[in-house]
Amino acid sequence: MAFARSQSGSSRFVGLDYEIAQEQASALGRLGRALEMALAALTEHDRREQKADTPRAKLVHDAGYALWCFMVQREACGLRDPRPVVRDYRVPRDVQNRMGIFGAMAQ
């Protein structure tokens, strides 16, 4: 984070910079876990072959929203490449396509 600093005032922002970095990392971890849970729910639904109470479209919507939130936080941390997330979390194509789409849930 860039602040206009004078030589004498630079130490005032070190603590703030540290706290901001801590919160960014904490938020990234929370959102990563939320994405994992959303993807796990979708995987479990698919494994049960439609025997669940929740419609698949809602699970895809929820996972797409979780993916979007995670990607936004990653970008706020300076991590701009989405490919490692898609690869490491094994994000299905339909969830990728749903990312960032808000409003009425797809049927």
TIPA-748541 format. One record per residue (C-alpha): z, y, x; residue in one letter; residue number from 0. Coordinates in steps of 0.5 Angstrom, whole numbers. Last residue first. Example, Ala and Ser with C-alpha at 12.3 -4.5 7.8 and 13.67 -1.06 7.14 Angstrom:
BEGIN
<atom><up>14</up><north>-2</north><east>27</east><code>S</code><pos>1</pos></atom>
<atom><up>16</up><north>-9</north><east>25</east><code>A</code><pos>0</pos></atom>
This chain:
BEGIN
<atom><up>-27</up><north>-45</north><east>-65</east><code>Q</code><pos>106</pos></atom>
<atom><up>-27</up><north>-39</north><east>-60</east><code>A</code><pos>105</pos></atom>
<atom><up>-20</up><north>-35</north><east>-61</east><code>M</code><pos>104</pos></atom>
<atom><up>-21</up><north>-28</north><east>-64</east><code>A</code><pos>103</pos></atom>
<atom><up>-19</up><north>-23</north><east>-59</east><code>G</code><pos>102</pos></atom>
<atom><up>-20</up><north>-23</north><east>-51</east><code>F</code><pos>101</pos></atom>
<atom><up>-25</up><north>-26</north><east>-47</east><code>I</code><pos>100</pos></atom>
<atom><up>-22</up><north>-25</north><east>-39</east><code>G</code><pos>99</pos></atom>
<atom><up>-23</up><north>-33</north><east>-37</east><code>M</code><pos>98</pos></atom>
<atom><up>-27</up><north>-37</north><east>-43</east><code>R</code><pos>97</pos></atom>
<atom><up>-32</up><north>-39</north><east>-38</east><code>N</code><pos>96</pos></atom>
<atom><up>-27</up><north>-41</north><east>-33</east><code>Q</code><pos>95</pos></atom>
<atom><up>-24</up><north>-45</north><east>-38</east><code>V</code><pos>94</pos></atom>
<atom><up>-30</up><north>-48</north><east>-40</east><code>D</code><pos>93</pos></atom>
<atom><up>-32</up><north>-50</north><east>-33</east><code>R</code><pos>92</pos></atom>
<atom><up>-25</up><north>-53</north><east>-31</east><code>P</code><pos>91</pos></atom>
<atom><up>-20</up><north>-50</north><east>-27</east><code>V</code><pos>90</pos></atom>
<atom><up>-19</up><north>-55</north><east>-21</east><code>R</code><pos>89</pos></atom>
<atom><up>-13</up><north>-51</north><east>-19</east><code>Y</code><pos>88</pos></atom>
<atom><up>-15</up><north>-52</north><east>-12</east><code>D</code><pos>87</pos></atom>
<atom><up>-22</up><north>-51</north><east>-13</east><code>R</code><pos>86</pos></atom>
<atom><up>-22</up><north>-45</north><east>-18</east><code>V</code><pos>85</pos></atom>
<atom><up>-17</up><north>-42</north><east>-14</east><code>V</code><pos>84</pos></atom>
<atom><up>-20</up><north>-42</north><east>-8</east><code>P</code><pos>83</pos></atom>
<atom><up>-27</up><north>-40</north><east>-11</east><code>R</code><pos>82</pos></atom>
<atom><up>-24</up><north>-33</north><east>-14</east><code>P</code><pos>81</pos></atom>
<atom><up>-25</up><north>-29</north><east>-7</east><code>D</code><pos>80</pos></atom>
<atom><up>-21</up><north>-22</north><east>-8</east><code>R</code><pos>79</pos></atom>
<atom><up>-14</up><north>-23</north><east>-5</east><code>L</code><pos>78</pos></atom>
<atom><up>-12</up><north>-16</north><east>-4</east><code>G</code><pos>77</pos></atom>
<atom><up>-5</up><north>-17</north><east>-8</east><code>C</code><pos>76</pos></atom>
<atom><up>-7</up><north>-13</north><east>-14</east><code>A</code><pos>75</pos></atom>
<atom><up>-13</up><north>-18</north><east>-14</east><code>E</code><pos>74</pos></atom>
<atom><up>-9</up><north>-24</north><east>-14</east><code>R</code><pos>73</pos></atom>
<atom><up>-5</up><north>-21</north><east>-20</east><code>Q</code><pos>72</pos></atom>
<atom><up>-12</up><north>-20</north><east>-24</east><code>V</code><pos>71</pos></atom>
<atom><up>-14</up><north>-27</north><east>-22</east><code>M</code><pos>70</pos></atom>
<atom><up>-7</up><north>-30</north><east>-25</east><code>F</code><pos>69</pos></atom>
<atom><up>-8</up><north>-26</north><east>-31</east><code>C</code><pos>68</pos></atom>
<atom><up>-15</up><north>-28</north><east>-32</east><code>W</code><pos>67</pos></atom>
<atom><up>-13</up><north>-36</north><east>-31</east><code>L</code><pos>66</pos></atom>
<atom><up>-7</up><north>-35</north><east>-36</east><code>A</code><pos>65</pos></atom>
<atom><up>-12</up><north>-32</north><east>-41</east><code>Y</code><pos>64</pos></atom>
<atom><up>-17</up><north>-38</north><east>-40</east><code>G</code><pos>63</pos></atom>
<atom><up>-12</up><north>-43</north><east>-40</east><code>A</code><pos>62</pos></atom>
<atom><up>-9</up><north>-40</north><east>-47</east><code>D</code><pos>61</pos></atom>
<atom><up>-16</up><north>-40</north><east>-50</east><code>H</code><pos>60</pos></atom>
<atom><up>-18</up><north>-47</north><east>-47</east><code>V</code><pos>59</pos></atom>
<atom><up>-12</up><north>-50</north><east>-50</east><code>L</code><pos>58</pos></atom>
<atom><up>-13</up><north>-46</north><east>-57</east><code>K</code><pos>57</pos></atom>
<atom><up>-20</up><north>-49</north><east>-57</east><code>A</code><pos>56</pos></atom>
<atom><up>-17</up><north>-56</north><east>-56</east><code>R</code><pos>55</pos></atom>
<atom><up>-14</up><north>-56</north><east>-62</east><code>P</code><pos>54</pos></atom>
<atom><up>-6</up><north>-57</north><east>-62</east><code>T</code><pos>53</pos></atom>
<atom><up>-3</up><north>-63</north><east>-66</east><code>D</code><pos>52</pos></atom>
<atom><up>-5</up><north>-68</north><east>-60</east><code>A</code><pos>51</pos></atom>
<atom><up>-10</up><north>-74</north><east>-61</east><code>K</code><pos>50</pos></atom>
<atom><up>-16</up><north>-71</north><east>-59</east><code>Q</code><pos>49</pos></atom>
<atom><up>-17</up><north>-76</north><east>-53</east><code>E</code><pos>48</pos></atom>
<atom><up>-10</up><north>-77</north><east>-51</east><code>R</code><pos>47</pos></atom>
<atom><up>-13</up><north>-75</north><east>-44</east><code>R</code><pos>46</pos></atom>
<atom><up>-16</up><north>-69</north><east>-46</east><code>D</code><pos>45</pos></atom>
<atom><up>-10</up><north>-66</north><east>-49</east><code>H</code><pos>44</pos></atom>
<atom><up>-6</up><north>-68</north><east>-43</east><code>E</code><pos>43</pos></atom>
<atom><up>-11</up><north>-64</north><east>-39</east><code>T</code><pos>42</pos></atom>
<atom><up>-11</up><north>-58</north><east>-43</east><code>L</code><pos>41</pos></atom>
<atom><up>-3</up><north>-58</north><east>-43</east><code>A</code><pos>40</pos></atom>
<atom><up>-4</up><north>-59</north><east>-35</east><code>A</code><pos>39</pos></atom>
<atom><up>-9</up><north>-53</north><east>-35</east><code>L</code><pos>38</pos></atom>
<atom><up>-4</up><north>-49</north><east>-39</east><code>A</code><pos>37</pos></atom>
<atom><up>2</up><north>-51</north><east>-34</east><code>M</code><pos>36</pos></atom>
<atom><up>-1</up><north>-50</north><east>-28</east><code>E</code><pos>35</pos></atom>
<atom><up>-4</up><north>-43</north><east>-30</east><code>L</code><pos>34</pos></atom>
<atom><up>4</up><north>-41</north><east>-32</east><code>A</code><pos>33</pos></atom>
<atom><up>6</up><north>-44</north><east>-25</east><code>R</code><pos>32</pos></atom>
<atom><up>1</up><north>-39</north><east>-22</east><code>G</code><pos>31</pos></atom>
<atom><up>3</up><north>-33</north><east>-26</east><code>L</code><pos>30</pos></atom>
<atom><up>10</up><north>-34</north><east>-24</east><code>R</code><pos>29</pos></atom>
<atom><up>8</up><north>-35</north><east>-17</east><code>G</code><pos>28</pos></atom>
<atom><up>4</up><north>-29</north><east>-17</east><code>L</code><pos>27</pos></atom>
<atom><up>9</up><north>-25</north><east>-20</east><code>A</code><pos>26</pos></atom>
<atom><up>14</up><north>-27</north><east>-15</east><code>S</code><pos>25</pos></atom>
<atom><up>9</up><north>-25</north><east>-9</east><code>A</code><pos>24</pos></atom>
<atom><up>8</up><north>-18</north><east>-12</east><code>Q</code><pos>23</pos></atom>
<atom><up>15</up><north>-17</north><east>-13</east><code>E</code><pos>22</pos></atom>
<atom><up>17</up><north>-18</north><east>-6</east><code>Q</code><pos>21</pos></atom>
<atom><up>11</up><north>-14</north><east>-4</east><code>A</code><pos>20</pos></atom>
<atom><up>13</up><north>-8</north><east>-8</east><code>I</code><pos>19</pos></atom>
<atom><up>20</up><north>-9</north><east>-5</east><code>E</code><pos>18</pos></atom>
<atom><up>18</up><north>-9</north><east>2</east><code>Y</code><pos>17</pos></atom>
<atom><up>14</up><north>-3</north><east>1</east><code>D</code><pos>16</pos></atom>
<atom><up>20</up><north>1</north><east>-2</east><code>L</code><pos>15</pos></atom>
<atom><up>24</up><north>-1</north><east>4</east><code>G</code><pos>14</pos></atom>
<atom><up>19</up><north>1</north><east>9</east><code>V</code><pos>13</pos></atom>
<atom><up>18</up><north>8</north><east>5</east><code>F</code><pos>12</pos></atom>
<atom><up>24</up><north>12</north><east>7</east><code>R</code><pos>11</pos></atom>
<atom><up>22</up><north>9</north><east>14</east><code>S</code><pos>10</pos></atom>
<atom><up>16</up><north>14</north><east>14</east><code>S</code><pos>9</pos></atom>
<atom><up>19</up><north>20</north><east>13</east><code>G</code><pos>8</pos></atom>
<atom><up>20</up><north>23</north><east>20</east><code>S</code><pos>7</pos></atom>
<atom><up>13</up><north>21</north><east>22</east><code>Q</code><pos>6</pos></atom>
<atom><up>10</up><north>24</north><east>16</east><code>S</code><pos>5</pos></atom>
<atom><up>7</up><north>19</north><east>11</east><code>R</code><pos>4</pos></atom>
<atom><up>2</up><north>19</north><east>6</east><code>A</code><pos>3</pos></atom>
<atom><up>3</up><north>13</north><east>2</east><code>F</code><pos>2</pos></atom>
<atom><up>-2</up><north>7</north><east>3</east><code>A</code><pos>1</pos></atom>
<atom><up>0</up><north>0</north><east>0</east><code>M</code><pos>0</pos></atom>
